[in-house]
Structure formats: structure tokens, C-alpha cells
């Protein structure tokens, strides 16, 4: 607070956030029953996870040209080259 008793803009934002957090915690129960819950219904297998691979710009251009010549997608082409080595 300033010397005149007014709340500064930044302090007001913080106070609103604290009030929101307090409301959330007041709505929470002491205990929750998870006995009928099911595990893993929102997770997925790691085999379905595809990590991005970033190539050097020159390598990317090289493989793109090969893919265009063969009229194939870049991803399967890169996988095939990787498996050979």
C-alpha cells in the first residue's frame, strides 16, 4: 500500500491471484475417494510418441532433394537411411 492507503496496480493483481488461490483451496475436500478410479486412462504408450529430429540445414536440403527425386515422403526415407547405418 502507498502512504495514502491506496493499493498499487501490481499489488492488486497479486491480491486477486491470492484470493483466487484461496478460493480454490477452500473448495477442496479433506479427502477424495479414488477407490473406483482407473489407472492410465489419460496416458498413452511411449511407442506412439514421435520425437522431432532436427537436421543440419545442408543435410535437410540433401535428403529433401533425394525424397523429391524418388517422389517419397522425407520421414520414411530418413528412417531407412538411419537403419542402414
C-alpha positions in Angstrom: 0.0 0.0 0.0 1.1 3.5 -0.6 1.3 6.1 2.1 -2.3 7.3 1.3 -3.8 3.8 1.8 -4.3 3.1 -1.9 -3.3 -0.2 -3.4 -0.9 0.0 -6.3 -1.8 -1.8 -9.5 0.8 -4.6 -9.1 -0.3 -5.3 -5.6 -3.9 -5.5 -6.7 -3.1 -8.1 -9.2 -1.2 -10.2 -6.7 -4.1 -9.8 -4.2 -6.6 -11.1 -6.8 -4.4 -14.1 -7.6 -4.0 -14.9 -3.9 -7.8 -14.6 -3.4 -8.3 -17.0 -6.3 -5.8 -19.5 -4.9 -7.5 -19.2 -1.5 -10.9 -19.9 -3.1 -9.6 -23.0 -4.8 -8.2 -24.4 -1.6 -11.4 -23.6 0.3 -13.4 -25.6 -2.2 -11.1 -28.7 -1.8 -12.3 -31.5 0.4 -10.1 -33.0 3.1 -10.1 -36.4 1.4 -11.0 -37.8 -2.0 -12.1 -41.4 -2.8 -10.1 -42.9 -5.7 -11.1 -46.5 -5.0 -13.2 -46.6 -8.2 -10.7 -44.8 -10.3 -9.0 -46.3 -13.3 -5.3 -46.0 -13.9 -3.8 -44.8 -17.1 -6.9 -43.9 -19.0 -5.5 -40.5 -20.0 -1.9 -41.7 -20.7 -0.7 -43.1 -24.0 2.0 -45.6 -24.9 5.5 -44.4 -25.4 5.6 -46.3 -28.7 3.1 -43.7 -30.1 5.4 -40.8 -29.1 7.4 -39.4 -32.0 10.3 -37.2 -31.1 11.3 -34.4 -33.5 14.7 -34.8 -35.2 16.4 -31.6 -36.3 18.9 -31.9 -39.1 21.7 -29.6 -40.1 20.3 -27.3 -42.9 22.6 -28.8 -45.5 21.7 -32.4 -44.6 18.0 -31.5 -44.6 18.3 -30.0 -48.1 20.2 -33.0 -49.3 17.6 -35.5 -48.1 14.7 -33.3 -49.4 16.2 -33.4 -52.9 16.5 -37.2 -52.7 12.9 -37.5 -51.5 11.7 -35.3 -54.3 13.5 -37.3 -56.9 12.1 -40.6 -55.6 8.7 -39.0 -55.0 8.6 -40.2 -51.4 8.0 -38.6 -48.0 11.0 -37.4 -46.2 10.4 -39.2 -42.9 10.4 -42.8 -44.2 13.4 -42.0 -46.3 15.3 -40.8 -43.3 14.3 -43.8 -41.2 15.6 -46.1 -44.0 18.9 -44.3 -44.2 19.3 -44.3 -40.4 18.6 -48.1 -40.2 21.2 -48.9 -42.8 23.9 -47.2 -40.8 
